[in-house]
Amino acid sequence: MSVKSILAFLLLMIFQTAQAEGESTPDFIRSIGKIYVVAGVCLIILITLFIYMIRLDRKISRIEKRQKNE
């Protein structure tokens, strides 16, 4: 599975989840002033996942090149 297909799948799941929750959850979070905390935590998690996937892809590519050269 390539990195692009994994990223596309993750984005699709995020958009579907956001649409399924409706309007009540964001209004509640905004009313208590924690929307930026939630957005920040989501952003940190996504950035961490992207970095992890990129590093893992590079490591796998390096191992595949070693296997090919042997």
C-alpha positions as CSV (number, residue, x, y, z in Angstrom):
1,M,0.0,0.0,0.0
2,S,1.4,3.3,-1.0
3,V,1.6,6.4,1.2
4,K,-0.8,8.3,-1.1
5,S,-3.5,5.7,-0.8
6,I,-3.2,5.6,3.0
7,L,-3.4,9.4,3.2
8,A,-6.4,9.4,0.9
9,F,-8.1,6.8,3.0
10,L,-7.4,8.7,6.2
11,L,-8.7,12.0,4.8
12,L,-11.9,10.2,3.6
13,M,-12.5,8.7,7.0
14,I,-11.9,12.1,8.7
15,F,-14.4,13.9,6.4
16,Q,-17.0,11.2,6.9
17,T,-16.7,11.3,10.7
18,A,-17.0,15.0,10.7
19,Q,-20.2,14.9,8.6
20,A,-21.7,12.1,10.7
21,E,-21.4,13.9,14.0
22,G,-23.8,16.7,13.0
23,E,-24.0,20.1,14.5
24,S,-24.4,19.5,18.2
25,T,-20.8,18.5,19.1
26,P,-19.0,21.5,17.6
27,D,-21.5,23.9,19.2
28,F,-20.9,22.4,22.6
29,I,-17.1,22.5,22.2
30,R,-17.3,26.1,21.0
31,S,-19.5,27.1,23.9
32,I,-17.0,25.9,26.5
33,G,-14.1,27.4,24.5
34,K,-12.1,24.2,23.8
35,I,-12.4,24.1,20.0
36,Y,-8.8,25.3,19.6
37,V,-7.6,22.6,22.0
38,V,-9.4,19.9,20.0
39,A,-8.2,21.3,16.7
40,G,-4.6,21.5,18.0
41,V,-4.6,17.9,19.3
42,C,-6.1,16.6,16.0
43,L,-3.4,18.5,14.1
44,I,-0.6,17.1,16.3
45,I,-1.9,13.6,15.8
46,L,-2.2,14.0,12.1
47,I,1.2,15.5,11.7
48,T,2.7,12.7,13.8
49,L,1.0,10.1,11.7
50,F,2.2,11.6,8.5
51,I,5.8,11.8,9.7
52,Y,5.7,8.3,10.9
53,M,4.3,7.0,7.6
54,I,7.0,8.9,5.6
55,R,9.8,7.6,7.8
56,L,8.4,4.0,7.6
57,D,8.1,4.3,3.8
58,R,11.7,5.4,3.6
59,K,12.9,2.6,5.8
60,I,11.0,0.0,3.8
61,S,12.4,1.5,0.5
62,R,15.9,1.3,1.9
63,I,15.4,-2.4,3.0
64,E,13.9,-3.2,-0.5
65,K,17.0,-1.7,-2.2
66,R,19.3,-3.8,0.0
67,Q,17.3,-7.0,-0.8
68,K,17.4,-6.1,-4.5
69,N,21.2,-5.6,-4.5
70,E,21.9,-8.9,-2.8
